[in-house]
Structures are given as structure tokens and as C-alpha cells.
Amino acid sequence: MSATLQEPPRTTEQPPPSRSPVDEVQLSPRALKRLQEREKLRTSQFDVVSAFLMALMWFIGVFALMLFIIWVTSRLSFGPRPFPQIIETPAGRGDNAEGSERDFDPPGAEEISELAEPTLQDTITAVTDAASSVAAVAATSDSSGKGDSRPPGPEAEGDDIIPRHERWELQFAAKNAGTYAQMLDFYKIELGAVGGGVQGVDYAANLAGTPRVRQGKSDDEERLYFMWVDRATPLYAFDRQLLQKAGVNISNRELLKFVEPELENMLANIELEYSTKAGHPSVTEIQKTIFQSIPAADGYTFEVLDQRYRKPKK
């Protein structure tokens, strides 16, 4: 009888389950509660992604808002900067003869007596002697006066300056009548036509759109205006074209540009600022100022193209 040896069944040994220190150490209820709360505050991947997307949205929103503010401010027009008021009072000699002085000597005692009201007898004597005195007056009419030192112009006391309408010249860099009309409308310059047997002044404004035409009296016009000296220029042809488009009769008439007081004062400030930088701080030293219209951020503006100065009097 034989005996058969059998191997004992093999068992696969597995490592004991890992135990955390928490399992090995018995935690108190208070420590266990704090541990659970700490587990709740741990940052998850979902929280990280959500925070990144939120920051990205905030960045895009702020960037878009900045672009919108820049776009709005670029469309806003705050108007021209304010200029201090410059008032000029040019002197003029009127019909007086040109000379070096204009002061009159005070009347003497014998001259004061002649200013008294004449009696009836004096009047009769003056009438009878009128015929015989005419020749004597003509023979003794030579005057020893030194004339009037004021410049040409309406008789007035003031500064020795060249009036603005003689001192200034406006130029517009326009290639066509449309651009030229836009410049005139921006500066609120009115075109006008006078003379030619027509009473008053015919005005035309809003030349780039639907023209506004009106009529006025010459005596009521107090604005600064400019006349054409050189008519062989494209701008003169543009003036004629714009006035004809507005329905204004320009046959044998002078074409004028009427400037508003605000623009006139702006030009005066630009002129004085330019001359001061050139070493001529007084307008009395300026002979000629040529302005040119150029594009600007809010439309157009004038700058000094050239300026000439007067020779000092000896």
C-alpha cells in the first residue's frame, strides 16, 4: 500500500491594507471635525479652472471697456480752446493830409474873441466884404502845418497799427469746391456778393449742404470781411461756383468772405503768439500775416504760413 504525498494548497499572500496615520492614531471628535473641514476647503481642479476662466473674462471685459472709452472720446468734439479777447483800435487820419504831427496849438486871446457870436452889424460887414476877401484867402491859403501822422483809414485816435482787413490774408488748401465748402462751413464763414447795381448784400452759408441764402443791408454789417485781390486762383472760381449753386446773382459783383467775431479773435491770438515767438511782441510791428487752413483733430484750424514786419520809424 503506497502513500501519496500531497502538497499543501498554495495561498497568495497579499500585503496588509495601508493605513493612514489617522487610522493608526485614534482622533478625538474635535480633531476629526477640524480635519473634515480642512478637506472641504482644499482647492480642487474644478476651482482652479473656474478661477482662471473668471480672471480671463474680467480681463477681456476691462480691455473691451477701455477700447469703448477710447472710441467714444475720439468721437466727442469739445470745441476750440478759448482765446483771450484781443481788441484793436487802429488810428486813422480820415481826410486829413499825411504828415508827421497832428497836435493843434491852443487858440490865443485874439482867436478866442473870434469865436464869440457876431452881432448883426458884424454879419452885414462880413457879407459885404466876402467878395473882396476870397482872393486874399486864396492867396494866403498856404499852410505851415505838418499834416496828420496817423495812417490811412477812418479818422480815429488809437494805436499805430495796420487794420486787420489790410494786414491779414486767408489761404485754404482745397483741391475741389466740396472740400473748400466744408472748410468754410466749419469756420462759419459766409460768402457774400455786393455791387453790380444790386442793393444790399446777398449772403450764402451752409455751402457744403443745402445752402442758406439771405439778404441784408450794407450799413448793418459790422463783421470783418475779405475781398479778392488776385482773381486768377482756383479758390475764386470755387467762390463763384458755390454762390451760383446757392442761387446768388454774381454778375459784375464783388465776392466777399464774412468772418464771425469768434474766428477773428482766434486769428488775432494765433498771429500775436507767432509774432511774439519771433521777437515781435506788439501787433504794431506786424506788416502782414498770412494764415493757412490745415486739417486738425476736430476738423480744421488756422496756422501762420508767413509773417512780415514793419520797418521801425526813424
Contacts in CASP RR format, 6 or more apart in sequence:
PFRMAT RR
TARGET T0000
AUTHOR 0000-0000-0000
METHOD contacts of the structure
MODEL  1
MSATLQEPPRTTEQPPPSRSPVDEVQLSPRALKRLQEREKLRTSQFDVVS
AFLMALMWFIGVFALMLFIIWVTSRLSFGPRPFPQIIETPAGRGDNAEGS
ERDFDPPGAEEISELAEPTLQDTITAVTDAASSVAAVAATSDSSGKGDSR
PPGPEAEGDDIIPRHERWELQFAAKNAGTYAQMLDFYKIELGAVGGGVQG
VDYAANLAGTPRVRQGKSDDEERLYFMWVDRATPLYAFDRQLLQKAGVNI
SNRELLKFVEPELENMLANIELEYSTKAGHPSVTEIQKTIFQSIPAADGY
TFEVLDQRYRKPKK
22 35 0 8 1.000
27 35 0 8 1.000
77 298 0 8 1.000
78 298 0 8 1.000
79 298 0 8 1.000
80 266 0 8 1.000
80 298 0 8 1.000
80 301 0 8 1.000
83 265 0 8 1.000
83 266 0 8 1.000
83 268 0 8 1.000
83 269 0 8 1.000
84 269 0 8 1.000
85 265 0 8 1.000
86 265 0 8 1.000
86 268 0 8 1.000
86 269 0 8 1.000
86 272 0 8 1.000
88 159 0 8 1.000
88 161 0 8 1.000
88 163 0 8 1.000
88 164 0 8 1.000
88 268 0 8 1.000
88 283 0 8 1.000
89 156 0 8 1.000
89 157 0 8 1.000
89 158 0 8 1.000
89 159 0 8 1.000
90 151 0 8 1.000
90 153 0 8 1.000
90 156 0 8 1.000
90 158 0 8 1.000
90 159 0 8 1.000
90 161 0 8 1.000
90 162 0 8 1.000
90 163 0 8 1.000
91 150 0 8 1.000
91 151 0 8 1.000
91 156 0 8 1.000
91 157 0 8 1.000
91 158 0 8 1.000
91 159 0 8 1.000
91 160 0 8 1.000
91 161 0 8 1.000
92 150 0 8 1.000
92 151 0 8 1.000
92 152 0 8 1.000
92 153 0 8 1.000
92 154 0 8 1.000
92 155 0 8 1.000
92 156 0 8 1.000
92 158 0 8 1.000
93 102 0 8 1.000
93 148 0 8 1.000
93 149 0 8 1.000
93 150 0 8 1.000
93 151 0 8 1.000
93 152 0 8 1.000
93 153 0 8 1.000
93 155 0 8 1.000
94 148 0 8 1.000
94 150 0 8 1.000
94 152 0 8 1.000
94 153 0 8 1.000
94 154 0 8 1.000
94 155 0 8 1.000
95 155 0 8 1.000
96 102 0 8 1.000
96 147 0 8 1.000
96 148 0 8 1.000
96 150 0 8 1.000
96 155 0 8 1.000
97 147 0 8 1.000
97 148 0 8 1.000
98 147 0 8 1.000
98 148 0 8 1.000
98 152 0 8 1.000
99 146 0 8 1.000
99 147 0 8 1.000
99 148 0 8 1.000
99 149 0 8 1.000
100 146 0 8 1.000
100 147 0 8 1.000
100 149 0 8 1.000
101 145 0 8 1.000
101 146 0 8 1.000
101 147 0 8 1.000
101 148 0 8 1.000
101 149 0 8 1.000
102 147 0 8 1.000
102 148 0 8 1.000
102 149 0 8 1.000
102 150 0 8 1.000
107 115 0 8 1.000
118 126 0 8 1.000
150 160 0 8 1.000
151 160 0 8 1.000
151 162 0 8 1.000
153 163 0 8 1.000
159 283 0 8 1.000
159 284 0 8 1.000
160 284 0 8 1.000
161 167 0 8 1.000
161 283 0 8 1.000
161 284 0 8 1.000
161 286 0 8 1.000
162 286 0 8 1.000
162 287 0 8 1.000
162 310 0 8 1.000
164 224 0 8 1.000
164 264 0 8 1.000
164 267 0 8 1.000
164 268 0 8 1.000
165 224 0 8 1.000
165 225 0 8 1.000
165 226 0 8 1.000
167 286 0 8 1.000
167 287 0 8 1.000
167 288 0 8 1.000
167 289 0 8 1.000
168 226 0 8 1.000
168 267 0 8 1.000
168 271 0 8 1.000
168 289 0 8 1.000
168 290 0 8 1.000
168 291 0 8 1.000
169 226 0 8 1.000
169 288 0 8 1.000
169 289 0 8 1.000
169 290 0 8 1.000
169 291 0 8 1.000
170 226 0 8 1.000
170 257 0 8 1.000
170 291 0 8 1.000
170 293 0 8 1.000
170 302 0 8 1.000
171 290 0 8 1.000
171 291 0 8 1.000
171 292 0 8 1.000
171 293 0 8 1.000
171 305 0 8 1.000
172 180 0 8 1.000
172 183 0 8 1.000
172 184 0 8 1.000
172 235 0 8 1.000
172 292 0 8 1.000
172 293 0 8 1.000
173 292 0 8 1.000
173 293 0 8 1.000
173 294 0 8 1.000
174 180 0 8 1.000
174 183 0 8 1.000
174 235 0 8 1.000
174 238 0 8 1.000
176 238 0 8 1.000
177 238 0 8 1.000
177 241 0 8 1.000
177 242 0 8 1.000
178 208 0 8 1.000
180 235 0 8 1.000
180 238 0 8 1.000
180 242 0 8 1.000
181 207 0 8 1.000
181 208 0 8 1.000
181 209 0 8 1.000
181 238 0 8 1.000
181 242 0 8 1.000
182 208 0 8 1.000
183 293 0 8 1.000
183 300 0 8 1.000
184 191 0 8 1.000
184 207 0 8 1.000
184 208 0 8 1.000
184 242 0 8 1.000
184 257 0 8 1.000
185 205 0 8 1.000
185 206 0 8 1.000
185 207 0 8 1.000
185 208 0 8 1.000
185 209 0 8 1.000
186 299 0 8 1.000
186 300 0 8 1.000
187 259 0 8 1.000
187 260 0 8 1.000
187 263 0 8 1.000
187 293 0 8 1.000
187 300 0 8 1.000
188 205 0 8 1.000
188 260 0 8 1.000
188 262 0 8 1.000
188 263 0 8 1.000
189 257 0 8 1.000
189 258 0 8 1.000
189 259 0 8 1.000
189 260 0 8 1.000
189 263 0 8 1.000
190 203 0 8 1.000
190 204 0 8 1.000
190 205 0 8 1.000
190 257 0 8 1.000
190 258 0 8 1.000
191 203 0 8 1.000
191 204 0 8 1.000
191 205 0 8 1.000
191 207 0 8 1.000
191 239 0 8 1.000
191 242 0 8 1.000
191 243 0 8 1.000
191 246 0 8 1.000
191 248 0 8 1.000
191 255 0 8 1.000
191 256 0 8 1.000
191 257 0 8 1.000
191 258 0 8 1.000
192 201 0 8 1.000
192 202 0 8 1.000
192 203 0 8 1.000
192 204 0 8 1.000
192 243 0 8 1.000
192 248 0 8 1.000
192 255 0 8 1.000
192 256 0 8 1.000
192 257 0 8 1.000
192 258 0 8 1.000
193 201 0 8 1.000
193 202 0 8 1.000
193 243 0 8 1.000
193 248 0 8 1.000
193 249 0 8 1.000
193 250 0 8 1.000
193 253 0 8 1.000
193 254 0 8 1.000
193 255 0 8 1.000
193 256 0 8 1.000
194 200 0 8 1.000
194 201 0 8 1.000
194 202 0 8 1.000
194 218 0 8 1.000
194 253 0 8 1.000
194 254 0 8 1.000
194 256 0 8 1.000
195 252 0 8 1.000
195 253 0 8 1.000
195 254 0 8 1.000
196 251 0 8 1.000
196 252 0 8 1.000
196 253 0 8 1.000
197 252 0 8 1.000
198 249 0 8 1.000
198 253 0 8 1.000
200 215 0 8 1.000
200 216 0 8 1.000
200 217 0 8 1.000
200 218 0 8 1.000
201 215 0 8 1.000
201 216 0 8 1.000
201 217 0 8 1.000
201 218 0 8 1.000
201 221 0 8 1.000
201 256 0 8 1.000
202 213 0 8 1.000
202 214 0 8 1.000
202 215 0 8 1.000
202 216 0 8 1.000
202 243 0 8 1.000
202 248 0 8 1.000
202 249 0 8 1.000
203 213 0 8 1.000
203 214 0 8 1.000
203 215 0 8 1.000
203 216 0 8 1.000
203 258 0 8 1.000
204 211 0 8 1.000
204 212 0 8 1.000
204 213 0 8 1.000
204 242 0 8 1.000
204 243 0 8 1.000
204 246 0 8 1.000
204 247 0 8 1.000
204 248 0 8 1.000
205 211 0 8 1.000
205 212 0 8 1.000
206 212 0 8 1.000
207 242 0 8 1.000
207 245 0 8 1.000
207 246 0 8 1.000
211 242 0 8 1.000
211 245 0 8 1.000
211 246 0 8 1.000
211 247 0 8 1.000
213 246 0 8 1.000
213 247 0 8 1.000
213 248 0 8 1.000
221 258 0 8 1.000
223 258 0 8 1.000
223 259 0 8 1.000
223 260 0 8 1.000
223 261 0 8 1.000
223 264 0 8 1.000
224 258 0 8 1.000
224 259 0 8 1.000
224 264 0 8 1.000
225 256 0 8 1.000
225 257 0 8 1.000
225 258 0 8 1.000
225 259 0 8 1.000
226 256 0 8 1.000
226 257 0 8 1.000
226 259 0 8 1.000
227 254 0 8 1.000
227 255 0 8 1.000
227 256 0 8 1.000
228 236 0 8 1.000
228 239 0 8 1.000
228 254 0 8 1.000
228 255 0 8 1.000
230 236 0 8 1.000
236 255 0 8 1.000
239 255 0 8 1.000
239 257 0 8 1.000
240 250 0 8 1.000
240 255 0 8 1.000
243 250 0 8 1.000
243 255 0 8 1.000
244 250 0 8 1.000
259 267 0 8 1.000
266 302 0 8 1.000
267 291 0 8 1.000
267 302 0 8 1.000
268 283 0 8 1.000
270 291 0 8 1.000
270 302 0 8 1.000
270 303 0 8 1.000
270 304 0 8 1.000
271 283 0 8 1.000
271 286 0 8 1.000
271 289 0 8 1.000
271 291 0 8 1.000
271 304 0 8 1.000
271 307 0 8 1.000
272 281 0 8 1.000
272 283 0 8 1.000
274 289 0 8 1.000
274 304 0 8 1.000
274 307 0 8 1.000
275 281 0 8 1.000
275 282 0 8 1.000
275 283 0 8 1.000
275 285 0 8 1.000
275 286 0 8 1.000
275 289 0 8 1.000
275 307 0 8 1.000
275 309 0 8 1.000
278 307 0 8 1.000
278 309 0 8 1.000
280 286 0 8 1.000
280 309 0 8 1.000
284 310 0 8 1.000
285 309 0 8 1.000
285 310 0 8 1.000
286 307 0 8 1.000
286 308 0 8 1.000
286 309 0 8 1.000
286 310 0 8 1.000
287 308 0 8 1.000
287 309 0 8 1.000
287 310 0 8 1.000
288 306 0 8 1.000
288 307 0 8 1.000
288 308 0 8 1.000
289 304 0 8 1.000
289 306 0 8 1.000
289 307 0 8 1.000
290 304 0 8 1.000
290 305 0 8 1.000
290 306 0 8 1.000
290 307 0 8 1.000
291 302 0 8 1.000
291 303 0 8 1.000
291 304 0 8 1.000
291 305 0 8 1.000
292 302 0 8 1.000
292 303 0 8 1.000
292 304 0 8 1.000
292 305 0 8 1.000
293 300 0 8 1.000
293 301 0 8 1.000
293 302 0 8 1.000
294 300 0 8 1.000
294 301 0 8 1.000
294 302 0 8 1.000
294 303 0 8 1.000
END
